[in-house]
Amino acid sequence: MKPMNKLLFSALFLIPLFSLSQETGEELIYWNNSKRLTWSDYKGNADPSSSAAASTATYLGIEYNFGKEGLTYKITCSFSKNRSWGRHKDDHILSHEQGHFDIAEVFARKLNMKMKSYQFDKNTFKTDLKKIYQDIIDEKERTQNEYDDETNHSINKERQAEWLKKIEKMLDEYKSYSNY
């Protein structure tokens, strides 16, 4: 069996976005509708140069392979316990942070939707899949930034409540693609 190709993106939220690579031995929580984040999941050390109340690190990954069965893939949406931290730990901030993880799940589902509709081309599939992945990541980053901007990082409680409903609606909209 050929080794799986892997694309992986992660970002820290509530501070400027940048790409990370997953650390060996990193503790991860995979997104699950019945598992909500708790402050005990946040094991990282707060960034002393950041004024953020908390930071949630997520990964959106895909592994793919082309073999006898055609193109197969596996998508992951995970939360890094080691890279996530909370300085001000209250339920309101935790709800905002859960929103970031839920947005990552929305885009895992969107990635699955794009992959299901992809028409395999043996000559261009690597470039095609990188573009599909990067387009999803770019849209995910824009949405995460919009979430923080519009809620003022959870300070605007009215907009925060609106966004949580919006995120729930997006999760429901892409529910049929949650089986990745």
Secondary structure by P-SEA (a helix, b strand, c coil): cccbbbbbbbbbcccbbbbbccccbbbbbccccccccccccccccccccccccbbbbbbbbbbbbbccccccbbbbbbbbcccbbbccccaaaaaaaaaaaaaaaaaaaaaaaaaaacccccccaaaaaaaaaaaaaaaaaaaaaaaaaaaccccaaaaaaaaaaaaaaaaaaacccccc
